Amino acid sequence: MITKEQIEFFLGGDNLENSCLTELEALANGTYSPEQFKKDVLSHWNGQKKWKNSQLKLVTHQVRSWQ
């Protein structure tokens, strides 16, 4: 299940209204399939989670080296 938070993250918060209209237009015209949209949202979300985890590991390693 895709959440509102995941969609907002995928579309970006800076110009959310314009991003929404662009994606809805593509979905309505069949140039972007709902299944591909779902895959793209999840891919973007999971990529960000991996990046955050790698940053957390880096910071944890740095803090331990300072002790």
N, C-alpha and C positions, 0 to 999 in steps of 0.2 A: 504494500500500500504506500502510495506517495503522499507525503504530508504537505500542508501549506508552507511550513518552514522550509522544506526541501525545494519546493517550487520557487519561493521567494529568493532563496540562496542561488538557485540556478539562473534566474532572470536578473538578479542583481538589484540592490536597493537604491542605487543612484538615480535611475530613471525608470522606475518600476512600471509606471503607467504606459510609457512608450514601448517597453519590452513586452509587456502583456499584449498590447494591441498587435505588435508585430507577430508574436507567436500565435495568437488567436487567428489572425489573418491567414497565416501559413496552414494552420490546422483546418480552417474552414475551406480553404481552396485545395486541400489535398496535397500540398507541396511538402507537408510535414505530417507524417503519420502519428497517430496517438501512441502507438507502440514505440516508435523511435523517440518520441518526446519523453516517454517514461524511461527508456534506456539512457537517454542523455542526462536527464535529471539525476538518476541514480549514479551514473558514472561520475558526474560532477561532484555529487555529495560524497561518494566514497573516496574520490581523489582528495578532497579537502580533509576528510577524516584521517587519511593516511599521512597527509602533510602535517596536520596538527600533532599526530602521534609521533612523527619523526622529530618535530620541534620540541615536544615534551621530553623525549629521550635525550636530545642534545642539551637542553637546559638542566635536566637532572644530572647528566654526566658532568656538566660544568660546575654545578653546585657541589657535587661530591668531590671534585678535584680541588675546590677551594678549602675544603674542610681538613 
